[in-house]
Amino acid sequence: MNETKHTLDARGLNCPLPILRTKKAIAALASGEILEVTATDPGSVKDLDSFCSQTGNEMVSSEAHEDGFFFRIRKA
């Protein structure tokens, strides 16, 4: 399956900006496309997980790295 990927750099942004930018970026995607989000706010882990649960988008992966957090979200 050939996935179209888009990226969002939310590093340095504090709540609620990572989730607001993610919501805006996801809205611009077609169903099935992937948004890759990089963030440094520890609250983004819970926020983005809740966002996916509430909107029906799929959290493909959620990883913690030394320099922040990396998420892959597939639009429903």
HUSULZI-V986091 format. One record per run of one state. SS is the DSSP state (a for helix, b for strand, c for the rest). FROM is the first residue (numbers start at 1). TO is the last residue. If there is no record, write none. Layout:
# HUSULZI-V986091
ss	from	to
SS	FROM	TO
SS	FROM	TO
This chain:
# HUSULZI-V986091
ss	from	to
c	1	4
b	5	10
c	11	16
a	17	27
c	28	33
b	34	39
c	40	42
a	43	55
c	56	57
b	58	65
c	66	67
b	68	74
c	75	76
